[in-house]
Amino acid sequence: MFDNVSGSSLVLLAISGFIILSILRGVRIVPQSQKYVIERFGRLHAILGPGINFIVPFLDAVAHKISILERQLPNATQDAISKDNVLLKVETSVFYRITEPEKTVYRIRDVDAAIATTVAGIVRSEIGKMELDQVQSNRSELIAKVREQVETMVDAWGIEVTRAEVLDVSLDDATRAAMLQQLNAERARRAQVTEAEGRKRAVELNADAQLYAAEQESKARRVLADAEAYATGVIADAIAKNGLEAAQYQVALKQVEALTAVGKGDGKQIVLVPASAMDAFADAFKMLRGKL
């Protein structure tokens, strides 16, 4: 009887152990940052997401534990030749994450190496379509094209490329020296052009100033001519009204003014007064008395 009890206990213990083991093997708790790939008899059966999951014990097995966190490839530097045959060194950086583990596990062995090779080929291809100036000035366009093509090519692997950046584009020493020489020549040319434009502008301004001065002098002469004409007209009217006496008065007045101007000297000069000048003074005074 003791043997029967012992045998029953062993069977119960074995059954209990099997049940516990089955529960342990049938329950899978997946972390938030991972996905599990389940295989049944060596074939893909299911993908377990984060949380508590149940599988068939001893039939299903966790074949792969895939992290779905975003990853960064090590920065890579590759050589590329531009459309104008300039050798460039391009440094790239790629961020990606796995979205469909069933594709990643069964279609590609080394994900990082595959993405790095793909990015290098795309970068070389795109730079080969652009000249050096375009590569340096349109880097954002280059990055957009690289990212778009990388996303298209890695989609079959269940991968999402979140960022693809061109960090740096550098030149070899010979090309850098040639570009520096070209830059200095361009700066010298611009300086000469600026100096020539300055001289041209100075000539134009000088010509404008001379033209303005000529115009102002012409206007002044016109005003003087108008004044002279007006004075002549007034004298002509006076002669017409008063006869020869008005003309003699004007002549005598001019002679008096001339003698007055000569007399304003410093006293060292010798003035010869013609005899007719005294007559002119007398005539002028007579006319003045006549006017008064």
C-alpha positions, 0 to 999 in steps of 0.5 A: 500500500505504501508503494501505491501511495508513493507511486501516485504521489510521483505521478501527481508531482510529475503532472504538476511539474509538467503543468507548471513547465507548460505554463512557464513555456506558454506565457511570454512577457515581451518588453515594450522595446522588443518584439519576439519572432515565434517559430513552430517546427522551424517556420515563422508562426507569429510576432509577439508584441509588448505585453503578456502573450501566450504560445503553445508550449513545446511546439512554439519557440521564441526564435528571435528577440528584436529590438524596435528602438531607433538605432544609429549606424556608425558615421561612415566616410566614402569617396565620391566623384562629382559630375565635374570630376572632383574627388570628394570625401562624404561623411554620412550618418543614418538612423533607422528602426525595425518595424517588421521583424519577420522581414528583417530576420528572414531577408537580411543577415547583417542589417547594419552592413546592408544599410551602410552599403546601400547608403554609400552607393546612393551617395556616390550615385547622387553626387555623380549627377551634381557638380561641386558647386551644387553639392556644396550649395544644395546639400539639403536637396542631396540629403532629401534624395539620399533619404528618399532612395534609402527608404525605398530600398530598405523597405523590403527589409522591414526597416524604416529610415528615420534620418539620413544626413550628409555631415560633411563634404571635404576635398583633397588637398590639391583640389582645395588649393586649386579652389583657393587660388580660383577664389583669390582670383575671383576676389581680385577680379571683383576688386578691379571691377569695383574700382573701375565702376568707382572711377566710372561713377566719379567721371559721371558725377564730374560731368554732371557737375560741369553740366550743372555749372554750365546750366547755372552760368547760362541762367545767370547770363540770361538774367544779366542779358534780360537786365541789360535789355531792360536797362537799355529799353529804359534808356531808349524810352528816356531818349525817346521822351527827352531827346539828346539831353538824356543821352548826354546825361547818361554819358556824363554820368558814366564818365563821372563814375569812371573817374570816381573809381580811378580816384579810389586807388592808394594814391600812388598812381598818376591819373591823366584827366583829359580836358573834355572830362571837365566839360563832362563834369560841368555838363553833368552838374548842369543837367543835374541842376536842370533835373532838380 
